[in-house]
Amino acid sequence: MPKQRILTGTRPTGSLHLGHYAGALENWVRLQDEYECFFLIADYQALSDHLGEIERIRESVIEVTLDWLAVGLDPHRSAFVIQSYIPEHAELTMLLSMLVPLNRHQRNPTLKAEMAQLEEENAELSLGFFNYPASQIADIILPKAHLVPVGEDQAPHIEYTRQIARRFNRAYGEVFPIPRALIGRVPRLVGLDGKAKMSKSLDNAIYLSDGAGTVERKVKRMVTDITGTHPRLRPTDPGVVEYNPVFEYHDAFNPDAAEVADLKERYRAGRVSDSEVKERLIKALNDFLDPIRERRAAYAARPDDVRAALLDGTGRARRTAEQTMQEVREAMRIIYT
Ligand code: TRP
């Protein structure tokens, strides 16, 4: 039996943070043996709303690749893929955009939220951006993926992919598997500021590439209640553990469950200071990040290997994509000679 396939990816608009790790990356690392994996750097998708920032995207392609290598994605087992180097992706997106009903497209909640965000920022909304969910369907079905491990915010795109893959299969014959989403252990990691989501654009993230001092500074500034309006003033004040970002991070990243349980108990009883809880978190996060930092530095010193990983994976993905596009053309009868 050939292995089933995974396709998943990232927009190269900045480095990856703890939210990416607990929401998705961790699963990618774990599933590399069980599945044939394609990890996509979705630069077209990044360009769709950052067309004027090509230098930032170019840097981010390398930063994201270093983050991937640092957390343990293995470019020999798994293919690292540059989206725009796969011309078949653009072809399939074109065909899908004719197969997708406009009213269905407009109901996509993730797209809706992002469009509202762009509008709020008075940013220009391009046709390419509006179409990116169709291009993401092409990303997923081009290698005929069975599984798409992602963060919770991406779930609507996977549901959309399932519908369109079914629609294609009904109209033209069984070409595509119907892919499943796999949401990570921490579907949505709270931001340092208590906002619902850790995100680069909200500037409330700890990056996998942050140094120990940066982590320390960021944790010390963290809010301990999500409203930011009820700071706990004294260590003797009874504290609230639920929805407290500091404890959410402890739960997500501190492997010492006994320590976390003890801190929670003392916090509730007013027997531990905020600063002690934060000190323990700083230690846990830096212990978690240290090996990642070491691997990142080792790869950063070998830019030729990083480039080779990207080109090799992209080549493998390209061969798969050519095969699928051939099948698509045959199924749709787009053959004239
Ligand atoms: N939209 C995803 C994000 O913003 C990135 C992405 C592009 C993706 N293509 C994909 C994710 C295909 C899963 C599958 O993070």
Residues whose N, C-alpha, C, O or C-beta is under 5 A from the ligand:
A	BS01	LIG	L7 T8 G9 T10 R11 A42 Q136 D139
